Amino acid sequence: MKKKTSVVTGAIVAAAAAVTLATPAQAGAGSAQGPNPYKPHAVCGSGYTFVKRVDIRAADVYLMWNRQKNTNCVVTLKKKDVGTPTPVTASLHRAVDGRPATRPGLGSIQRGSFKYYAGPVYVRATGALRLGNASHLETCVFWAGSTSHDVDPGAWIHCNPRPRD
């Protein structure tokens, strides 16, 4: 009987060793963490509704809209490395003459190492915009998001509905 026990024990130890040796190679292939516990509505705040979502592999980038404030919000919610600080970016800029605005107050970007998301970033994106002596009615925004896993996620443009008079 003692011989059977040691053979069975040896088999269990060998199987455990094989699993232990295989685990590190497989750890990168799958996602061991759970889903991101945050939702874009909660991150942007009360009154924001869903406009668009873009899947950039390791994250989802959300564009939200608050009609009462005429304000957009962008948040990049991680899908990979959730709970571990890694580089994530969220950006939002008002469109001026078809390009992202660079003046203070017309855009925002948040980048850093975050556990769950980058953002929220906000910009008021409707109504008259005064640039020098000219006044423009701009309702479009440029928005983007990225992670360390996304080499070139791109940027997107969205035009908000015109405010009611």
Stockholm file with secondary structure:
# STOCKHOLM 1.0

chainA/1-165         MKKKTSVVTGAIVAAAAAVTLATPAQAGAGSAQGPNPYKPHAVCGSGYTFVKRVDIRAADVYLMWNRQKNTNCVVTLKKKDVGTPTPVTASLHRAVDGRPATRPGLGSIQRGSFKYYAGPVYVRATGALRLGNASHLETCVFWAGSTSHDVDPGAWIHCNPRPRD
#=GR chainA/1-165 SS CHHHHHHHHHHHHHHHHHHHHHHHHHHTTSCCSCCCCCCHHHHHCTTCEEEEEEECSSEEEEEEEETTTTEEEEEEEESSSTTSCEEEEEEEEEEETTEECCSTTSEEEEEEEESSEEEEEEEECSSEEEETTEEEECCEEEEEEEETTCSCCCEEEEECCCCCC
#=GC SS_cons         CHHHHHHHHHHHHHHHHHHHHHHHHHHTTSCCSCCCCCCHHHHHCTTCEEEEEEECSSEEEEEEEETTTTEEEEEEEESSSTTSCEEEEEEEEEEETTEECCSTTSEEEEEEEESSEEEEEEEECSSEEEETTEEEECCEEEEEEEETTCSCCCEEEEECCCCCC
//
